[in-house]
Amino acid sequence: MVFEDKMVMNGEPEDEEEEEEEQDLVDPLENVRQKCEETEHCIHTRERLEQCETRVGSRSSTEEDCTEELFDFLHARDHCVAHKLFHSVK
């Protein structure tokens, strides 16, 4: 029983250190996505998506959804990301 307590107590500081290290990590993909969303083409496709969401949300019963607009936005953003991502990775 005493041995198990020592093992648990010895393991706690390492867990805290690991959590601190994880908080410091920044995913370069998120940074590149944010920059790409600010490009003209992505802004245009996001506006179309938001217009569709507003239109669909204002109707009480509709079969329309914004899948096409969502895919267009994601495609535009990912196309931009694909060209920039590996330049920011060490």
Phi and psi in degrees as a GROMACS rama.xvg file:
@    title "Ramachandran Plot"
@    xaxis  label "Phi"
@    yaxis  label "Psi"
@TYPE xy
-65.1722  -39.8539  VAL-2
-61.1775  -42.2718  PHE-3
-64.1742  -39.6271  GLU-4
-62.3725  -41.524  ASP-5
-65.2335  -37.5348  LYS-6
-64.7628  -42.6118  MET-7
-65.988  -43.5812  VAL-8
-67.8926  -36.0038  MET-9
-70.5428  -28.5053  ASN-10
-80.4714  -21.8603  GLY-11
-64.7673  -47.1071  GLU-12
-60.9832  -36.8471  PRO-13
-64.4048  -39.2908  GLU-14
-61.7914  -40.5196  ASP-15
-65.2049  -39.9421  GLU-16
-64.1293  -41.0308  GLU-17
-63.6455  -40.8885  GLU-18
-64.2261  -39.1332  GLU-19
-64.7801  -40.9014  GLU-20
-64.4301  -39.1338  GLU-21
-65.487  -34.0502  GLU-22
-69.0297  -28.796  GLN-23
-77.7275  -20.8061  ASP-24
-71.6759  137.752  LEU-25
-121.821  128.714  VAL-26
-77.5822  116.146  ASP-27
-63.6005  -25.6451  PRO-28
-61.8911  -41.0024  LEU-29
-64.0406  -41.5635  GLU-30
-63.5324  -44.1371  ASN-31
-66.8537  -39.2416  VAL-32
-60.4509  -43.7822  ARG-33
-61.3884  -43.0163  GLN-34
-65.1677  -39.7897  LYS-35
-68.567  -33.7757  CYS-36
-65.6422  -15.9301  GLU-37
-90.7418  -3.04904  GLU-38
-75.1824  159.395  THR-39
-59.6205  -44.7727  GLU-40
-65.3624  -41.4116  HIS-41
-68.5566  -36.999  CYS-42
-62.1237  -42.4855  ILE-43
-62.518  -46.3221  HIS-44
-69.9952  -32.0293  THR-45
-66.8612  -39.7624  ARG-46
-61.8376  -42.196  GLU-47
-62.6878  -39.2747  ARG-48
-64.5572  -45.4593  LEU-49
-65.1064  -37.3801  GLU-50
-63.1673  -42.3581  GLN-51
-64.1236  -44.3384  CYS-52
-62.5356  -38.1356  GLU-53
-65.5174  -45.0175  THR-54
-62.6144  -46.1835  ARG-55
-68.6009  -38.8044  VAL-56
-68.7005  -24.0329  GLY-57
-81.9132  -13.0569  SER-58
-97.7159  141.493  ARG-59
-79.3949  -35.8718  SER-60
-140.268  117.417  SER-61
-151.871  150.026  THR-62
-93.7551  -6.83856  GLU-63
-70.7918  139.4  GLU-64
-132.851  173.501  ASP-65
-107.036  31.378  CYS-66
-61.7368  -45.3254  THR-67
-61.857  -45.4002  GLU-68
-65.2876  -38.0897  GLU-69
-63.8511  -46.4912  LEU-70
-63.9621  -37.1668  PHE-71
-62.0364  -44.2136  ASP-72
-64.4706  -48.0267  PHE-73
-62.7185  -38.16  LEU-74
-64.9966  -44.9839  HIS-75
-62.7334  -44.3429  ALA-76
-66.1013  -46.0191  ARG-77
-67.6501  -31.1652  ASP-78
-63.9222  -43.4095  HIS-79
-64.9163  -44.1736  CYS-80
-62.1167  -39.3857  VAL-81
-59.9502  -32.1533  ALA-82
-83.7185  -18.8753  HIS-83
-111.72  -20.2011  LYS-84
-61.3199  -47.5437  LEU-85
-76.1027  -11.3189  PHE-86
-76.1188  -23.8395  HIS-87
-98.1386  -5.98367  SER-88
-89.3698  134.632  VAL-89
